[in-house]
Amino acid sequence: MTALERYGRDLALDKLLIVDDEETILKQLRWAFKNDYDIITASSVDEALSAIREHSPAVMLLDLSLTDDTSELEGFEVLETALSIDPRIKVVMITGHDDMENALKSIGTGAMDFYAKPIDVEELRVILRRAFYISSLEGEIDRLKEGYAPGHEFEGVMGMSKPMLGIFEAVRRIAPTDVSVLITGESGTGKELIARAIHNQSTRSGGPFVPINCGAIPENLLESELFGHEKGSFTGAHTTKTGKFEAADGGTLFLDEIGELPSALQVKLLRFLQDQIVERVGGEEPIQVDARVIAATNRDLEEMIEEKAFREDLFYRINTVRMSMPPLRDRGDDILLLATRFLHRYSSEFSRGMKGYSRAAIDAIHSYRWPGNVRELDNSVKRGVIMAVSNLIQPSDLDIPFDGDTGGEKAGEPASLDVAGEMTLKEAREKLEKGMVVAALLRTSGNVSAAAVELDVSRPTLHDLMKKHGIDAGDFRAPKDKK
């Protein structure tokens, strides 16, 4: 006896709600499944919703049309309201219209499966057994898991790709030292997050972390922001002000977009890095400050040195250790990992109760080049959660190109897939294998057993594949609500 059959046999007291306006159908199904489940029946929208509120059934068998008027499909109303009452209920839609469009619409709305009349009891029994099986496993996860413990999170940064694991290891190595660090990478790759991680892992973690964007402050105000000023040193200086360097005493100063720093301030920064001394604007006394400097830029500083726009001696001072943040398009399955994190976050923030992404949305996320990197993905998922008309996000909700231009990649292909001739057959097979496992875990919210059913493999086989590719199912599960 398989695990699926064993669950079907053991769950005899689980509640099954059957909703159909035909009394003959209700009697047939009640008789067919009376020894398997605790049967509850309803023949109208109101009866069905009342039964859900009163009995909390694990699974509902729902007829798409609950009247003789085939143009009125009340089943959709029951489906949407049922999921708002209990997002965990598993719904199997029954249709007599042989209408694939409505069947697929029901799946997009949140139904787990659909079945077309005439009813074959044994076929339907298998579908119901699977629905109860998945419901039981989700309940087991809720009971055993006390919170969200992702396996690929480091100081708040998510990642399981080789480039990001390399970044995490580099942070661990350099954080305890006090050397200057330069973080390079495109906008939106998470440079400030890594700077914070270095601070948090260092002996300065008890001190302040002070970030400042050198490109966001007008040049005539930047010197005062960084170094402070004395009262009366210029028009409008009504009081003495400490700068960011002094504010970071005992901690870390993060200079973002350091390539935008004017030449005069580059000289003052160089002096600080040499002597740990700052002078306020209008001040005469040097001030000793103990602060570590971490700088970041999305510009090519070596090229700026050639153009005499950046001091070479300052570059070597801030570049004791350089860390290059990979763009999102080079992070493989981190894209789906992050998309899952953002979905859980915004679904909770906006009280949307989202179940996940459609298959088309997963393909769109994987095929898009993400020129704005993690920041763009974050905003795109936020938009998707707000704009989605069902509890499954579609490509149009994300507002990213899919069937058309995908920024250089063919729609439907992973953005990181190498062109023919640059990958061996073994590498291509492993890449596809890993992608399918990640996609299945994403669709099932980290439910290993349900993912194994989707992939048509055993649980041990799936666990072996996850271990082989360094995949943790916990990364795809929603954080448990804490009150």
Summary of the structure (lengths in Angstrom):
residues: 483
radius of gyration: 28.8
end to end distance: 41.7
largest distance: 95.4
contacts: 1531
relative contact order: 0.09
helix: 48%
strand: 13%
